[in-house]
Amino acid sequence: MQVWLLWNRSRSAFGGKFVFEIFARMLYTKWIERLQRPNFHTFVAIAYPEGTADEEQTVDRGDIVGTATLIGPIPKNEYMFTGFDELKVGNDGEESKWHCTALYCSPDTRGKGLGRLLVNARIEFAKIESTTKRVRVRVLVHPHNSKKTLEPLKARGFEHVGKCCAIEAIPASGDIMLLPADGGVSNPDVFHDPHVFVMELEITK
């Protein structure tokens, strides 16, 4: 499965050894189930040899070089993080809320604009699929990715609206199985300290 092989080549991009060991034990059927979850939209970037005819550019003939996920639309009561101002987020009838996660680009393609294309693709999808005039798109950034991620997001129009805890960030990204059995009580600095950057983009169609 190309998506798994791509991820396996860069374990640190997906949370290091702890996350890798969980996903490495996951059955192929479970990976398929993850891709088919309701309101989870998976974007895949595929590379082809130069000169490949348009009719030959099919998923099975190319190499997957990037993936990204968009979750939504998300009800407001599920979207909100603890401590954030609910008055700044519109109700479901007036605003559609989306959550971006799992952006990954192959090492060979980094620095060439592929990540930007995947970010833009998710934003455009959210705009098209939203039934409201107002659209809110969220991205969470871990501190170890902040130096190379925050500025490009700000350049795209995202604003830093606060920080959240991993105990909320992980389920928000659809990976609740990564939470420890004790809810992070034994490791509060990792799971309960608000260190994850919350970036949001507000759009009016």
MIKE-193096 format. One record per residue (C-alpha): residue number from 1; residue in one letter; x, y negated, z negated. Coordinates in Angstrom, 3 decimals, padded with zeros to 6 digits. Each point is the difference from the previous one (the first is absolute). Layout:
residues N
@i NUM, aa A, xx X, yy Y, zz Z
...
This chain:
residues 205
@i 1, aa M, xx 000.000, yy 000.000, zz 000.000
@i 2, aa Q, xx 001.793, yy -003.130, zz 001.235
@i 3, aa V, xx -001.376, yy -002.362, zz -002.663
@i 4, aa W, xx 001.364, yy 002.244, zz -002.765
@i 5, aa L, xx 003.367, yy 000.376, zz 001.740
@i 6, aa L, xx 000.301, yy -003.755, zz 000.404
@i 7, aa W, xx -000.737, yy -000.533, zz -003.693
@i 8, aa N, xx 002.391, yy 002.798, zz -001.007
@i 9, aa R, xx 002.918, yy -001.792, zz 001.685
@i 10, aa S, xx -000.237, yy -002.934, zz -002.423
@i 11, aa R, xx -001.181, yy 001.176, zz -003.400
@i 12, aa S, xx 000.880, yy -003.238, zz -001.789
@i 13, aa A, xx -002.476, yy -001.968, zz 002.121
@i 14, aa F, xx -002.853, yy 001.894, zz -001.621
@i 15, aa G, xx 000.961, yy -000.163, zz -003.638
@i 16, aa G, xx 003.105, yy 002.155, zz -000.198
@i 17, aa K, xx 000.432, yy 003.499, zz -001.400
@i 18, aa F, xx -003.111, yy 000.010, zz -002.206
@i 19, aa V, xx -002.376, yy -000.782, zz 002.866
@i 20, aa F, xx 001.894, yy 002.215, zz 002.441
@i 21, aa E, xx -000.298, yy 003.049, zz -002.231
@i 22, aa I, xx -003.786, yy -000.436, zz -000.255
@i 23, aa F, xx -000.494, yy -000.445, zz 003.727
@i 24, aa A, xx 002.497, yy 002.758, zz 000.863
@i 25, aa R, xx -002.251, yy 002.518, zz -001.783
@i 26, aa M, xx -003.082, yy -001.223, zz 001.825
@i 27, aa L, xx -001.518, yy 002.485, zz 002.432
@i 28, aa Y, xx -000.390, yy -000.950, zz 003.651
@i 29, aa T, xx -003.777, yy 000.116, zz -000.436
@i 30, aa K, xx 000.264, yy -002.563, zz -002.810
@i 31, aa W, xx 001.870, yy -002.364, zz 002.316
@i 32, aa I, xx -002.839, yy 000.345, zz 002.509
@i 33, aa E, xx -002.527, yy -000.717, zz -002.747
@i 34, aa R, xx 001.911, yy -003.168, zz -000.935
@i 35, aa L, xx -000.173, yy -001.241, zz 003.577
@i 36, aa Q, xx -003.743, yy 000.694, zz 000.161
@i 37, aa R, xx -001.050, yy -001.780, zz -003.196
@i 38, aa P, xx -002.963, yy -002.380, zz 000.444
@i 39, aa N, xx 000.991, yy -003.654, zz 000.386
@i 40, aa F, xx 003.674, yy 000.933, zz 000.414
@i 41, aa H, xx 001.270, yy -001.180, zz 003.382
@i 42, aa T, xx 003.400, yy 001.271, zz 001.146
@i 43, aa F, xx 002.068, yy -001.891, zz 002.567
@i 44, aa V, xx 002.797, yy 001.765, zz 001.858
@i 45, aa A, xx 002.734, yy -001.512, zz 002.177
@i 46, aa I, xx 001.303, yy 002.335, zz 002.705
@i 47, aa A, xx 003.157, yy -000.459, zz 002.073
@i 48, aa Y, xx 000.520, yy 001.384, zz 003.499
@i 49, aa P, xx 003.069, yy 000.162, zz 002.236
@i 50, aa E, xx 000.397, yy -003.037, zz 002.196
@i 51, aa G, xx -001.884, yy 000.397, zz 003.251
@i 52, aa T, xx -002.655, yy 002.369, zz -001.366
@i 53, aa A, xx -003.169, yy -000.434, zz 002.052
@i 54, aa D, xx -003.076, yy -001.320, zz -001.805
@i 55, aa E, xx -001.949, yy 003.202, zz 000.591
@i 56, aa E, xx 002.789, yy 002.002, zz -001.633
@i 57, aa Q, xx 000.070, yy -002.095, zz -003.181
@i 58, aa T, xx -001.949, yy 002.417, zz -002.177
@i 59, aa V, xx 000.437, yy 000.732, zz -003.701
@i 60, aa D, xx 001.440, yy 003.462, zz 000.581
@i 61, aa R, xx 002.670, yy -001.216, zz 002.439
@i 62, aa G, xx 001.458, yy -002.907, zz -001.952
@i 63, aa D, xx 001.893, yy -000.424, zz -003.255
@i 64, aa I, xx -001.772, yy -001.500, zz -002.998
@i 65, aa V, xx 002.222, yy -002.867, zz -001.192
@i 66, aa G, xx -002.364, yy -001.817, zz -002.362
@i 67, aa T, xx -003.147, yy 000.467, zz -002.057
@i 68, aa A, xx -002.259, yy -002.202, zz -002.087
@i 69, aa T, xx -003.303, yy 000.344, zz -001.851
@i 70, aa L, xx -002.905, yy -002.374, zz -000.501
@i 71, aa I, xx -002.691, yy 000.708, zz -002.609
@i 72, aa G, xx -003.385, yy -001.632, zz 000.194
@i 73, aa P, xx -002.269, yy -001.674, zz -000.095
@i 74, aa I, xx 000.207, yy 000.259, zz -003.802
@i 75, aa P, xx -002.803, yy -001.005, zz -002.407
@i 76, aa K, xx 000.943, yy -002.922, zz -002.221
@i 77, aa N, xx -000.323, yy 002.016, zz -003.222
@i 78, aa E, xx 002.596, yy 002.474, zz 001.333
@i 79, aa Y, xx 002.231, yy -002.665, zz 001.542
@i 80, aa M, xx 000.593, yy -002.127, zz -003.099
@i 81, aa F, xx 003.055, yy 000.479, zz -002.217
@i 82, aa T, xx -000.065, yy -000.633, zz -003.744
@i 83, aa G, xx 000.621, yy -003.637, zz -000.884
@i 84, aa F, xx -000.673, yy -001.411, zz 003.464
@i 85, aa D, xx -002.544, yy -002.797, zz 000.468
@i 86, aa E, xx -003.183, yy 001.542, zz 001.409
@i 87, aa L, xx -001.285, yy -003.439, zz 001.014
@i 88, aa K, xx 002.766, yy -000.267, zz 002.618
@i 89, aa V, xx -001.158, yy 003.184, zz 001.744
@i 90, aa G, xx -003.232, yy -000.124, zz 001.965
@i 91, aa N, xx -002.925, yy 002.333, zz -000.532
@i 92, aa D, xx -000.401, yy 002.889, zz 002.412
@i 93, aa G, xx -002.735, yy -001.691, zz 002.000
@i 94, aa E, xx 002.200, yy -002.994, zz 000.801
@i 95, aa E, xx 003.479, yy 001.472, zz 000.192
@i 96, aa S, xx 001.512, yy 003.313, zz 001.155
@i 97, aa K, xx 002.987, yy 001.250, zz -002.005
@i 98, aa W, xx 002.797, yy 002.228, zz 001.338
@i 99, aa H, xx 003.163, yy 001.517, zz -001.464
@i 100, aa C, xx 003.193, yy 000.669, zz 001.993
@i 101, aa T, xx 002.337, yy 002.772, zz -001.095
@i 102, aa A, xx 002.556, yy 002.591, zz 001.152
@i 103, aa L, xx 001.829, yy -002.070, zz 002.625
@i 104, aa Y, xx 003.030, yy 001.880, zz 001.241
@i 105, aa C, xx 002.322, yy -000.446, zz 002.984
@i 106, aa S, xx 002.684, yy 002.397, zz 001.162
@i 107, aa P, xx 003.537, yy -001.232, zz -000.864
@i 108, aa D, xx 000.816, yy -000.286, zz 003.712
@i 109, aa T, xx -002.807, yy -002.524, zz 000.530
@i 110, aa R, xx 000.463, yy -002.244, zz -003.026
@i 111, aa G, xx 000.716, yy -003.653, zz 000.637
@i 112, aa K, xx -001.591, yy 000.175, zz 003.454
@i 113, aa G, xx -003.492, yy -001.239, zz -000.838
@i 114, aa L, xx -001.799, yy 003.326, zz -000.362
@i 115, aa G, xx -001.018, yy -000.680, zz -003.599
@i 116, aa R, xx -001.473, yy -003.340, zz 001.056
@i 117, aa L, xx -001.985, yy 001.711, zz 002.758
@i 118, aa L, xx -001.449, yy 002.505, zz -002.461
@i 119, aa V, xx -000.928, yy -002.773, zz -002.436
@i 120, aa N, xx -001.700, yy -001.979, zz 002.768
@i 121, aa A, xx -001.810, yy 003.077, zz 001.293
@i 122, aa R, xx -001.570, yy 000.599, zz -003.401
@i 123, aa I, xx -001.013, yy -003.627, zz -000.365
@i 124, aa E, xx -001.656, yy -000.015, zz 003.427
@i 125, aa F, xx -001.800, yy 003.255, zz -000.776
@i 126, aa A, xx -001.315, yy -001.444, zz -003.259
@i 127, aa K, xx -001.263, yy -003.097, zz 001.812
@i 128, aa I, xx -001.758, yy 002.018, zz 002.687
@i 129, aa E, xx -001.559, yy 002.549, zz -002.352
@i 130, aa S, xx -001.162, yy -002.513, zz -002.631
@i 131, aa T, xx -003.656, yy -000.959, zz 000.142
@i 132, aa T, xx 000.604, yy -003.214, zz -001.971
@i 133, aa K, xx 001.521, yy -003.267, zz 001.165
@i 134, aa R, xx 002.495, yy 000.011, zz -002.849
@i 135, aa V, xx 002.633, yy 002.733, zz -000.179
@i 136, aa R, xx 002.556, yy 000.669, zz -002.752
@i 137, aa V, xx 003.027, yy 002.224, zz 000.656
@i 138, aa R, xx 002.290, yy 001.096, zz -002.846
@i 139, aa V, xx 003.532, yy 001.368, zz -000.066
@i 140, aa L, xx 001.848, yy 001.224, zz -003.102
@i 141, aa V, xx 003.768, yy -000.388, zz -000.121
@i 142, aa H, xx 002.245, yy 001.918, zz -002.388
@i 143, aa P, xx 002.861, yy -002.052, zz -001.497
@i 144, aa H, xx 002.665, yy 002.090, zz 001.744
@i 145, aa N, xx -001.518, yy -001.020, zz 003.370
@i 146, aa S, xx -000.734, yy -003.614, zz -000.897
@i 147, aa K, xx 003.109, yy -001.632, zz 001.491
@i 148, aa K, xx -000.633, yy 001.334, zz 003.497
@i 149, aa T, xx -003.801, yy 000.050, zz -000.093
@i 150, aa L, xx -001.369, yy -003.087, zz -001.759
@i 151, aa E, xx 001.310, yy -002.657, zz 002.394
@i 152, aa P, xx -001.301, yy 001.687, zz 003.197
@i 153, aa L, xx -003.402, yy 000.395, zz -001.650
@i 154, aa K, xx -000.038, yy -003.659, zz -001.014
@i 155, aa A, xx 000.941, yy -000.948, zz 003.562
@i 156, aa R, xx -003.037, yy 001.976, zz 001.183
@i 157, aa G, xx -002.250, yy -001.987, zz -002.345
@i 158, aa F, xx -000.124, yy 002.233, zz -003.078
@i 159, aa E, xx 000.082, yy -001.674, zz -003.405
@i 160, aa H, xx 001.365, yy 001.346, zz -003.275
@i 161, aa V, xx -003.052, yy 000.111, zz -002.288
@i 162, aa G, xx 001.450, yy 001.853, zz -002.988
@i 163, aa K, xx 001.447, yy 003.293, zz -001.190
@i 164, aa C, xx -001.638, yy 003.275, zz -000.937
@i 165, aa C, xx 001.018, yy 003.193, zz -001.804
@i 166, aa A, xx 000.927, yy 003.229, zz 001.727
@i 167, aa I, xx -002.809, yy 001.734, zz -001.898
@i 168, aa E, xx -002.413, yy -002.007, zz 002.188
@i 169, aa A, xx 002.130, yy -000.423, zz 003.118
@i 170, aa I, xx 000.473, yy 003.726, zz 000.591
@i 171, aa P, xx -003.713, yy 000.942, zz 000.054
@i 172, aa A, xx -000.767, yy -003.122, zz 002.069
@i 173, aa S, xx 002.301, yy 001.417, zz 002.675
@i 174, aa G, xx -001.792, yy 003.353, zz -000.017
@i 175, aa D, xx 002.678, yy 001.929, zz -001.885
@i 176, aa I, xx -001.611, yy 000.668, zz -003.359
@i 177, aa M, xx 001.654, yy 003.431, zz -000.098
@i 178, aa L, xx 003.330, yy -001.796, zz -000.578
@i 179, aa L, xx -001.103, yy -001.178, zz -003.439
@i 180, aa P, xx 001.409, yy 001.959, zz -002.967
@i 181, aa A, xx -002.360, yy 002.133, zz -002.059
@i 182, aa D, xx 000.301, yy -002.340, zz -002.993
@i 183, aa G, xx -000.948, yy -003.053, zz 002.039
@i 184, aa G, xx 003.482, yy -001.457, zz -000.302
@i 185, aa V, xx -000.109, yy -000.339, zz -003.790
@i 186, aa S, xx 003.399, yy 001.682, zz -000.340
@i 187, aa N, xx 001.550, yy -002.400, zz 002.530
@i 188, aa P, xx -001.731, yy -003.369, zz -000.498
@i 189, aa D, xx 002.756, yy -002.072, zz 001.630
@i 190, aa V, xx -000.594, yy 001.792, zz 003.292
@i 191, aa F, xx -003.766, yy 000.390, zz -000.026
@i 192, aa H, xx -001.421, yy -002.744, zz -002.221
@i 193, aa D, xx 002.345, yy -002.932, zz 000.546
@i 194, aa P, xx -001.418, yy -002.387, zz 002.661
@i 195, aa H, xx 002.906, yy -000.041, zz 002.457
@i 196, aa V, xx -001.655, yy 000.762, zz 003.362
@i 197, aa F, xx -000.428, yy -003.103, zz 002.181
@i 198, aa V, xx -003.554, yy -000.518, zz 001.285
@i 199, aa M, xx -000.146, yy -001.800, zz 003.366
@i 200, aa E, xx -003.260, yy -001.015, zz 001.652
@i 201, aa L, xx -001.014, yy -001.449, zz 003.346
@i 202, aa E, xx -003.336, yy -001.783, zz 000.303
@i 203, aa I, xx -001.530, yy -000.214, zz 003.471
@i 204, aa T, xx -003.070, yy -001.763, zz 001.343
@i 205, aa K, xx -001.209, yy 001.421, zz 003.303
